[in-house]
Amino acid sequence: MAEYRVERDTMGEMKVPAGALYGAQTQRAVENFPISGQPLPAEFIHALGFLKMTAAAVNQELGLLEARRAGAIQQAASEVAEGKWDAEFPIDVFQTGSGTSTNMNANEVIARRASQLLKGEVAVHPNDHVNLGQSSNDVIPTVLHLSAAVAIHQTLIPALAHLHGALAAKASEFDGVIKSGRTHLMDATPIRLGQEFGGYASMVEHGIARLKAVLPDLCELALGGTAVGTGLNAHSEFARRVAARVAAHAQLPFVEARNHFEAQGSQDGAVWASGALNTVAASLMKIANDLRLMNSGPRCGLAEVALPAVQPGSSIMPGKVNPVICESLIQVCAQVTGNHVAVTLGVQGGQLDLNTMLPLIARNLLESIRLLANASRVFADQAVAGLIANEETCRAYVEISPSMATALNPLIGYDQAAEIAKRSFKERRPVRELAREMTKLTPAEIDKALDPRRQTEPGLGDGGGAGG
């Protein structure tokens, strides 16, 4: 049987696992919230440890903590930040809405570990020393912003930049591949495969810009507001100095919130960030679905491109290969959209002077960032990088497409061009052949107007305009 020790908090005695660094308040939360079996993300816990470490350093600097105690707190908190004590943070995501349980979890772990480092010679109290100048109500929203901003900046944006590079490389490689455009999934005028991939690269580039745009809001930290935003029991210089140290370490412009009542009563910055993540997810889902369509086949689909074969596709159909990397990304994007709905509802859950759905917001925001970053790299490396164009198939589709007749509009008018298009479809004959039969255009005029490459550039069918 497990061995326990008895700890006390303001509500009385609690049995705590003998070897645990955490104490009574954490144990109460473990017993109160057996909900999902999922603790807050590791990124959040590590950022919480880093914040506690920085707070102790500033409190020492301000003369509020003596050096030996402050040093031990910093050492213990740095171990939390490094992930050494992840197992000591067992509290469920679905807990008190302010995240007080997790803040006290950190305070207890750091206090007990600091006491160990001091060999019990100097007392370290979770509230009086580790939580000095702080409240769960400003710490948890601070850590939410800190962890999300760092994850976006250090993990997601580089991953998307990697994907952008892979797509841009394919845009250049496929610039000479002419294929049939499609609108409403129906044949349309010719387009270059490189142009399509250039569009995909631009979508990712815009996504990166949107993510960068949300960072200034996430870089405002609620720390310093304590319980309700007034700053009671916090040194007037505490939050500013902590933010400056955090900014220097993370290489991001973290500052004390301009308005602490906004920073604690709302989480508008978080939902804006989630919206940017949702937009990235929508873009990536479109790209992945497009590649699935163009890859469809290999005999009875479009078969315009071939994705790398990475694993067998069927337990019953020999030789079948499926676009599994695309499908993985599509599922990630669906999850991110679901997370965004949850974050939106969480932000709406702010009442009066505190948002009380902070753990939910943090969990979903950080999961979306992590999933998008991982899936983007996998998609770039295992789908886009090895993708090849089936040029002959693409060229054949262009020649048999009735929409080729569109380029004849300026020369013979819409109505006659429509007749050619209809006969092309009905008789399964190329537009080029019917144009010679049904118009007075010379072969040279027809060839010029129906040059597939020329049709992928701006200009009129008579050769005028750019690219004519």
N, C-alpha and C positions, 0 to 999 in steps of 0.2 A: 504494500500500500504506500501511497505517496506520503512523504513527510511534510509537515507544515510548521510554520512559525506563527505566532499570534502578533498581529500589528494593531495599532489603534489609530483612529482618526476622530474627527469631531462627532461622528455618529456611534462610536463604540468600537468593539473589538471585531477583527476579521481574521480568519485563517488564510494565510498566504503560503503558496508553495515555498518550501524552505530555501531553495536555491535561487528564487526569483529576485531580481533587482528591484522590481516594482513593489508597491505597498498596498495598503488597505483600499485606497480610493480606486486604484486600477482593478483590484480584485472584485470590488463591488460592481464595477462596470462590466467586467467579464461575465459575472453572474446575472446582471440585469439585462444584457443585450445578446442573448444567444440567437442571433437573427440570420445572418448570411454566412457566417464562417469566414468572412473576408475582412481583414484589417484595412486601414487606410494604406494607400500605395507607399512603397518604400521611398519614392522620391519625396513624398510629403514628410515622412518621418526624418529623413536625412536633412531636409531643409529646416525642420523644427530643431534638430540637434545643432545645426549651424547657427540658427538664430539665438539659441540659449547660450552657446559659446560666445557669440559676439556680445550679447547682453551682459554677460559676466565681465568681459573685458572692459566694456564701457562703464559698468558700475564700479569697477576698481579704479578706473581713470577718474571718475567723479568723486572718489573717496567714500563710496557707499559700501564697498566690500573690501575687507582687508586682503592683502596680496596672497597669502597662503590659501585661504578659502577660495578666492576667485580663481587662482591657478588650478586648483583641483576641479572646480566646476568646469573650467574651460577644457581641461583634459578629458573629463568624463563626457562632456557634450560633444567634443570632437570625435570621440569613439562612436557616439550615436550617429553623427554626421557621416562617418565612414562606413556605416552599416554593420558595425561589430555587434550591436545589440538589437538587431531587427526582431529576433524572437521574443524580446522583452516588451513588444508592443502588440498585444493580442486583442485589443478592443475592437469590436465590430464597427464597420462603417456606420451602420444604422444605430446610432447612439444619441446622446444629448445633442441637440441641433447646433449648439455653440461650439461643440468639440471640446468642452471642458474636460471630459474624461481623458481624452488624448493628451491635452496640455498637462494635466496632473500626472498622467502616465510618464511623460517625459520628465517632469519635475521630480517624481519619485525615483525613477531609474538613475537620473543624473546625480541626485542627492546621495543615494546609497552608494553609487560607484565612486563619487568624490570622497565619501567617508572612508571607503576602502583604501583609496589612494593615500588618504591622510592617516591611515591606520587607526582611525577612531580618536586621534588626538585633538581634532578640531571638529565641532559639530557642524553639519551642513543640513539645513532644513529645506524641504521642497518648496514651501511657500515663501518663507522669509528671505531665503538666499537665492535659490535657482529662479524663482518667479519674481524677483525683486523688480519693482517698477513696471510690472506687467499684469495683465488680466487675460484669461482665456478669450475674452471678447475682443481684444486687439491682437493677441498672438496668433490665433487660428486664421483670421482673415489675412494677416500679414504673411503667414506661411503659405496660404493658398496662393496669393499673388506671387510670392517669391518662387515657389516651386514651379508654378505654371510658366512664368516668364523665363526662368532658366531653362526649362525643358523645351520651350518653343525656340529659344535662341540657340541653345547648344546641341539640340537633338533633331527637332523637326525641320527647321529651316535648312540646315546642312543636308538632311536627307532629301528634301525637295529640290535643293540645288543640284544634288547628284542625279535625281530623276530628270530635271530640266536639261542637264548636260546630255543625258542619254537620248532624250527625245530630239534635242537640237541636232545631235550628230546624225540621227536617222533622217531628219528633215533635209540635211545636206546630202546624205547618201542617196536618198530617194527623189532628189529634185528632178531627175530625168525620167521618172516612171509616170507615164500618163495612164489614168484610169477613169472610169466613169464616176462622175459625182452622183450623189443620191440625196434627194430631199423627199421626206415622207416615206423613206425606204424605197422610193421609185427612181428609175433612171433619170438622171439630170445631165447637164452639160459636163464636158470633161474637166478634170482637175488633176493636178499632180499629187502623187502620194506624198511627196515632200511638203507640199502646201498643207496637207492635212496634218502632218506631223509638226509642221511649224505652228499650226494652230494649237496643237496639244502642248507644245513647249511654252507658248504664250499663256495658256491657261495656268500652267504651273507657276510661271513667272509672276502673273498677277496674284496668285495665291500667296506667294512669298511676300509680295508687297503688302497684301492685306494683313498678314500675320505681323509684319514689322510695324504696321500702323497701330496695332492694339497694344504693343509693348509699353508705350508711355503710361497708359492707364494702369496696367498691371504693375508698373514700377512705382506706383504710389502705395506706400505701406501704412497700414492702420496703426502700427505700433506707436504708443504715446497717448492713445485715447483712453487706455485702461477700461473701466467698466462700461461707460456709456458714451465715451467720446470727450469727456471733460478733462481727462488727464489727471484725475485725482490719484495721489500717491506715486506719481512718476516725476522724476527730475525734469525740469524744463528743457534740458539739453540732451536728455537720454535718447529719445527717438531719432533726433537729427543725427547724432553721432553714430548710432547703430546703423542707420540707413547709409551713411557715408562709408562705413566699413564694409557693409554688404555690397555696395556699388563697386568699390575698389576690387573686392574679391571676385565678383561675378562679371565684371566688365559690362555692366548694364547701369543705366541712370536711375537707380533706386533713390527715392527721396521720401521724407515724411509726408504723409497725405496732406494736401492743402486744406481739407476739411474733414476732421475726424468723425463728424456725425454722418457724413455721406459714406465714409470709408467703412463704418461699422453697421450702419443702418441698411445699407444696400450692397449689392454685388454686381453693379451694372458693368464694371470692367470685365468681370468674369463671363457674363453672358455675351458681351461683345466679342471676347476672345473665342468663346464657344461658337459664336456665329461665323467667325472667320474660319475656324476648323471645319464647320459644317459646309462652308462654301468650298473649301479644299476637297472635302469628301465628295461633294457633288461633281466637281471637276474630274476627280480621279475615277469616279464610277462611270462617267460618260466615256472617258478615254478607254477604260478597261472593257466596257461593253462594245465600243467601236472595234477594238482589236479582236474581240470574240467574233463579231459579225464578219469582219474581213478575213478572219482565219477559218471560218466555217467551211466544212467539207470533209475530207479533201476532194471528193468527187461531186457531191450533191449540194454544195454550198457555194459561197462566193469564191473562196480559195484565192483571194488576191494577195494575201500574205501567209507566211507560215511561222507560227510561234515555235520556239524551241520545245522539243519533246523532253519532258522532265520526269515523267513517270507513266506507267501503263494506265489507261483510262477506263478499263472495264474489267469486272470480274468474270464476265461471260463472253464478251465480244473480243476475240483475239486481234491484236494489232491496233485497237482503238486508242487514240491519244486525245486527251481533252485539254482545254485551255485553263488548267487548274490554277495557275498563278493569277490570271485575271479574275477567276472566281473567288479566290482568297481575298484579293483587294476589294472586290465588290461587296463581300460580306463585311469587311472592315468598315467600308464607307456606310453601309446600312447601320452598323453598330454606332458609329460616330453620330449619325443623324438621330438615332434613338437617345444617345447620351445628351445631345443638344436639347432635345425636348425636356429631359430630366433637369438639366441645368437651368433652362428657362423657367420651369416650374419652381425650382429651388430658389432662384433669384426673386421670383414673385412672392416667395414665402417670407421675405423680410417684413417684420412687424415692428413699428415704432423704432426703438433705438438699437435693434440688433437683428441681423439675419439669423434665423435658427434652422437653416438647412445647409450649413457650411460643409459638414463632412460629405454629404451627397454631392454638392457642387465640386468639391476638390476631387473626389473619387472619379467622377465622370469626365471632368476636364482633363485630368492627368492621364486617364486611360485613353481618351481620344488622341492626345498628343503622342503617346507611346505607340498606339496602334498605327497611326498614320505614318509615323517615322519609320517603323519597322517594315510596314507593308510597302512604302514607297521605295525603299532600298531593294527589297526583294523583287518588286515589279521591274525596277530599272535593270537589275543584274540578271534576273532569270527569265524575263519576258522581252523587254525592249531591246537589250543589247544584242541578243542573238536572233532577233526577228529578221526574216528575209522577205523580199518582195518577189512575187511570181509575175514577172514582167510580161510574159507572153499572155497569160490569162487576162491581166489588166488591159493590155492592148487589144485583145480580141473583144472584150466587152465594149470598149470604146467604139469599135467599128460597127458593131451590131446594134448599138443604142439608137432608138428613134430620136432621142433628144439631140443628136448631132445636127438635126435639121434646124435647130435654134440659130446656128451661125448663118443660115441663109436668109433670115428675116430681113436684114437691111437690104438685101439684093433682090428678093422676089416677093417680100411681104409675108405677114404672119399667116394669112389664109392658105396660100399655096404651100408654104413650108409645113403647115399642119397636115395638108393632104399627103405630102411626102412622108411625114412621120407616121401617119396612120397606115399607109401602104407598107412602110418599112416593117412595122410590127406585124401586120396581117400576113404579108407575103414572106416574112423572114429574109428580107433583102436589105443590104446596106443602103443607107441614105445616099452615099456617094453614087452608087449605081443608079438609083431612081432619079437623082438630080440631073443626070445626063439625059435621061429619057423625058423628063417632065418639064424641063426648063430650057431656055435659050442660052444659058450660061456656057461659056467656053470651058473646056477641060481645065485650063489653067486657072480660071476664076473659081471653079468648083474646088480644085485641089487647094487653092490658097485659102478659101473660106473654111474648108473642112480640115485644114491642118490641125490635128489635135493639140499640138503644143501651142499654136497661136491662140486656140480657144481657151487656154488656161491663163491668158493675159488680158488686161483691159484693152478695149478697142472695138471697132465696128467690123461687120462682116466684109466690108469692101476693102479692108486693110488699113483704114484710117485709125488714128488714135494711137495711144501708147501700145507698144508691142505689135503694131500692125505692119 
